[in-house]
Amino acid sequence: MILEPDRVLMRHVVMATLAAAAIGAAITTVLHRWDVQPHWMNLIAPPALATSCLGLLVYLARQPHQLQRVIRWGLISGIFCIVLPSWVFTIEAFCSPTVTLVGTLPPITSALFLLTMLMLIALRPQNLLRWSMVSWVAIAAPVLGYLITHPSELISARGLDLLISLGPAMAVQIMLIFSYGKLQRMVSCLYAERFHYYDQIIERQTIRQDAIEQVFHQIHNGPLQSLTLLMREIQQAVIPTTQLMQRLGEVNTEIRAIGHNLSDRACFDWAFNQPASPSAPLEPAMADHWLRLGEGSLIDLDRPLHYLLYEVYSLTLKRSLPHFKTIRVRVRNFSPCEPEQLTLELKRDICLWLEESLCNVGKHAQEATRILVIGECQGDRYHLKVQDNGPGMTSSKIRQGTQQAQRLADRLQGEFRRMNLPEAGYCCELAWPLERSPSLSSDPVRSRP
């Protein structure tokens, strides 16, 4: 299992702490064994602590994902091995007039402070104060109660040290722990707010990139197509000035239409993407539900895909591209693909792919007399292809449009193919599964075969 970097660091700290505690408890056990008359509690608590720390260390090494469980049981073992001696020695001092607490109590104050510091490092802020209060009360209550009822031991050097350590000093430490927990929660809130704003920045950048790519396709499928055809006709023959001015006026109209589309989209984005508060999520703009084709028409992307494909087909073939004029046979069929699980972005990309494929026929398929545009379900896949009987592809170079089409196929978890037909003509095909896994690319990639 792969752990996050902060959990890996915490795991290393906990393992080092368990190892140090096990070694210290083992040394304490050996020292008490050398005593002439060791107390029975000193022969139980240190070995128990060493055994529990060693067992937890081995368990954490084998089960790294059980870090919180190891921390919880390690703190319980530490608290138990400090609380039990505190109560045992205090009860013995109460019951026996010859036994003094200041003379027999082990040095538990240093262990208590060490335990609270480990809590500060290992516990979550919401659990830190509760565990610290429980540990303080369980360890300090019997000792302070005994010292208050035995003033002769209270005024001794050890008694005053225990009183100050377990009383005011521990209270100050609890207050610091409370302040630390509040500070940790504030820092967590700041981090969450920072990541929220970062996500908003990424989302807005994605929206801007999406708009840039849409403008690119509108320019490429609209005025750029018209300019390319106009330049080709000028090179082949002399065009009268009147006709030239008319064609340039059409290009001017197409460019202005793109400008109006950008203005409309900006208004939509301002109206619908303004969050009501810094924590409010961004809403998708209404302009994202529409696609403007290269010839200027708008189509509603909320409609089923086969209706959109038919609209793109009908509107694109009405454009005045030179090789559309020679086509006599037009075959088209767009079968419904249900259930549809395509997002608006993917619908937009597929429609742009179909528009560009049809425009390529109108620009390059010289003397083509037949065009076949089919969208149909074949088994569990949907196949969309554009085929003509023109001269075919003369260059094998993979251009940017083909690369973008391939990226679209990857986003659809399908494939893109282009080929020259055996007899004559050219075919490009996009196919994808009807039921795809949810892990789709979130980057809006526009297709231009």
N, C-alpha and C positions, 0 to 999 in steps of 0.2 A: 504494500500500500504506500502511495506517495503522500508524504506529509508536507504541509505548508512550511515555509522557512521559519516563521515564528514558533510553530509547534516543534520543529526539529531542535531549535535552540532551547526551548523549554524542556524538551525531553533530555537533552544533554545536561542541563542544569540539575534536573531532578535525579538523573542517574549519578552525577558527581556527588550530590548531597546524600543520597542513600549510601553510596560507597564510603563517604567520610563518616557518616553516622554509624555504619556497621563496624568500621575500624575502631572508632572511638569507643563504642560500646564493648567491643572485644577487649580492648586494652583495659577498660574499667573493670571488666570481669576478672581479668588476670590479676590486677592489683588487689581487688577484694579477696581473691583466693589466697593471697599472701598474708592477709590479716591474721592475727593470732585468734581473735574472737570476732569473726565477721557477722554482721547482722543478716538474718535470713532474707530480708527484702533486698539487700545488696547482692545477694547471690541469685535472685530471681529476675529483677527488673533489667539489669544490663544485658544478661544473655538473651532475654526475651526480645529486647530492642534490637540486638545484633542479628538475631535469627529473622525477625520480621523484615528488617531493612534488607538483608541479603536475599530473602525470598522475593520481596518486591522488586529488587534490582534485576534478578533473573527473569521474573515475569515481564517486566517492562522491556527487557532486551529481546524477548521472544514475541511480545505483543505490543508493538509501538503505538498502535491506535488506541490502546487502553490507558493513555496518559492520565486523564482525569480520574479514572478509578484508582490508579496507583497513588496519585496525589492525595486523594481522599483517605485511603487506607493508611498511607504513611503518616498523615497528620493524626489520625485516630490512634495509631500505635504510639506516636510520640507523646500525645496528650495523656494516654493511659499510663505510660511509663514514668510520667512526671506526677500525675495526679495521685496515683496509687501510693508512691512513697510519701507524698505530702500528707495524705490522710492517715496512713499507717503510723508514721512517726509522731504525728500530732495526737492521735488517740493514745498511743503508748505514754506520751508525756502527760496527758490528762489523767490516765489511770495509775501511773506509778509516781509517787512523790520523790523517788530517788533519781528519776530520769528527767533531764532538761531538754527542751526542744532545740535550744540554741546550740547545745553540745552534740546532738545526734542527727539533726536534719541535714541531709546531703545538700550540696550547692545547686538548688533548683532554680534560683533566680536567673542565673546565666542561661540555663536551658530554656527557661520561659521566654526570655528576650530573643534567643536564637529561634525558638519556635514561631514567635510572632513575626519575625523577619522573613522566615520561610513562607508563612502564610501571605505576607505582603507580596512576595514574588510569585507564588504558585497559584493562589486562589483568584477567582473572578471578583471584580469589585462588589457585586451584589451579595456575595457570600462572605466577604472578608470581615466585615464588622461583626457579623453573627458568630463566626468561629472564634474571633479574638475575644469577644465578651464571654463566651462559654468557657474558653480556656482560662481566662483571668479569674473568673468567679470560682471555677472548680479547683484551681491550684491555690489561690490566695486566701479564699474564705476560711479554711480551717487554721491556717498559720496566723492570720491577722486576728481571728477570734481568740486563739490561745494567748497571743502576746498581750492583747488588751486585758485579758483576765489574769495575767501574771505580770504585774508591773516590774518585779525584780528582774525578770529576763528581758523585759522590754527596754530597760535603760542600759542594758549591756551593749557592747559594740556590735555584736552579731544581731541582737534584737533590733537595734536602731537601723542597721543595714537592711534587715528583712522588712521592717516597717516602711522605710522609704522606698525600697525597690518594688515591693508588692502593692504599695498604696499610691502615693502621688506620682512616682515615676511611671508606673504602669498606666495610671489614668491619663497622663500626658501622652503616652504612646498610643492609647486607644483613641484619643482625640486626633492625633496625627493620622492614624489609620482611617478615621472617619473622613478627614479632609482629603486624604489621598484617594479614597473611593469616589468622593464627589468630583475631584479633579479628573479622575479616570473617565467618569461618565461624561464630563464636559468634553474631554478630548475625543471620546468615541463619537459624540454628537457632531463635533467639528469635522472629523474624518468622514462620517456618513454624509454630511452636507457637502463636503468637498467632492466626494465621489458622485453625488447626485448632480452637482453642477458640471462635473467632468463628463458624465453621461449626456447631459443636455448639450454640451459643446460638441461632442461626437455626433449626436443626432442632428444638430443643426448643420454641421459640416457635411453629413451624409445627404441632407436635404439640398444643400447648395450644389454638391457634386451631382446629384440627380438632376437638378435644374440645368446645370451646364451641359450634361450629356444629352438631355432632351433638346436643348437649343442646337447642339451639334447635329443631331439627327434631323431636326426641322430645317436647318440650313442645307444639310447635305441632300435630303430628299426633296427639297423645294427649289430655292433660287440657284443653288449650285448645280443641280441637274439642268436647269434652264440655261445657265451660262455655259455649261459644257456643250450642250447641243448647239447653242448659238455660235460658239467658237468653231465647232466642227463644220457647221454650214458655211461660215465665213471663209474657212480654209478651202472648202470644196467649190464654192461658187460665190459670185458677187450678189449680195442681198440689197435690194432697193432701200434707200434711206427711210422711206415711210415704213416699210416692214421692219427695218432694224429698230426704229424708234418705238414701234408698237411692241416688239419683243422686249426691249429694254424697259418699257413701261410695265410690262407684266412682271419682270424681275423685281422692279421697284415695288410693285404692289405686294409681291410675296415677302419681300424683306420687311415692309411695313407691317404686314400681318403678323410676322414673328415678333416684331416689337410690341404690338398690341397684346399678343399672347403673354409676353413677359410682364407687361404692366398688369394684366389681369391676374396672373399668378402671384405677383408681389402683393396685390390687394388681398387675395385669398389667404396668403401666408400670414399677412399682418393681422387679418381679422380672426383667423382660426388657430394660429399657432402661438398667440400671446397667452402664457399661463396666468391664471388668476392670482397665484401666489408663487413664491420661489420653489415650493415643494410640489406644485401642480404639474402633472405630466403634459408633454406636448401632444396636441391633437393633430391628426393628419389633415392637411388642407383639402378643401373641396376640389381645388385644381388638380390634385393627384388622381381624381376619379375620371379625368378626361384626357384624351390623347388627340393632339392636333397633327394631322397628316401633312405630308409635304405640300399638297395642293391646297391646304388651308382648312379642310373640313375637320370638325370635332366629332369624336365618337365617345360614347359613354362606356367606360371600362367595367361598370357594374353589371353589364349584360353578360350572358353566357358566351363562352369563347367562340362557338361556331357562328353565332350572330356577328361577333366582332370580325372574324375572318371574312365573312361574306361582305361586310361593309368595306373593309380594306380592299378586298378584291375588286368590288364594283367601282369604288371611287378612284383607285389607282389606274385601272384600265381606261378610265375616261380622260386621263391626262394626254396631252399632245406630244407623246414621245414618238420618234420617227418609225420605229419598227412595230409599234402597235397597229399601224395603218395597214400592214400587209397580212395581219393575222385574220384568217377566215373562220377557223374552228376554235371555239373556246369551250373547254370542258372543265366544269368545276363541281365539287361536291364537298360539303363540310358536315361531317357527321357529329352529332352531340357526343360529348365525352362526359359521362356521369359516373361516379360523383366527381365534381370539379373541386380541386384543392389548390388552385392556382391563386397566388396573391395578385394584387393590382400591378405590382412591378413586373411580375413574370408575364402577365397578360399584355402589358405594354411592350415588353421586349419581343414577344412572339409576333405581335401585330407589326412592329417595326421591321422585324426580320422578313415577314411576308411582303411588306411594302417595298423594301429594298430589293428583294428577290424579283418581284414583278418589274421594278424599275430597271433592273439589270437586263431583263428580257427586252424591254422597250428601247434600251440604249445599244445593246450589243448583239442581239439575235437578228442578224441581217437576213432578210428574205424568209424569215420564219412565217409559216402559215398556220401553225397550230400551237396552242398553249394548253397545258393540262395542270390544273391546280386542285389537289385532292387533300382533304383532311379526314382521316378515318381511323377507327379503332381496329387494331389487329391483335387479338388476344388481350393481353393486359397492358398494351402500349398504344399510344396515339402517334400516328405518322402524318406529318404535314410536308408535302413536297410540291415543288414548282418545276415543270418540265416543258421544254419547247423542242422544236425540230429545226433550230437554227444551225449555224456552223459549229457550235460547241466552243470549248475553251481552248485557246491556242497557247496560253502560258501556264506553266506549272508552278509559278511563284506563289507562295502563300502570302497574301496581303493582310493588311490590318483587319479588313472586314471579315475575312475567314477566321482570323484568330478570335475576333469578338464573337462570331457565331459559335465557335468551339467553346468559349467560356460560357455562353448562354446554355449550350447543351450540358456543360458540367453542372451548372446551377440547377438545371432540370433533372439531373442525374440520368441523362439520356445520351444521345450521340448525334453528331452532325456529319453528313456526307455530301460530297459534290463529285460529279463524274460526267464524263462524256459518254453518250449512249453509243452502242455498237454501230447502228446504221447512221444516224445523224441526230444532232441535238444535244442538249445539256440538261442535267437534272441536279437539283440541290434538295436535300431532304433533312428535316429535323424530326427526331423521334424521342419520346420520353415515356416513362412508365406512368400509368394512371394513378397508382398509389405509390407515393414516394416516402422515404424516411424523412422525419422532421428536420434533419440537419442540413438545411440549405444555406448557401452563402447569403449573407446579409448585404453584401456590396452590390449596388445596382449596376449591372453591366449591360450595356446596350449592344445589340447585335447589328452587324452590318456586313452581310456576306458579299 
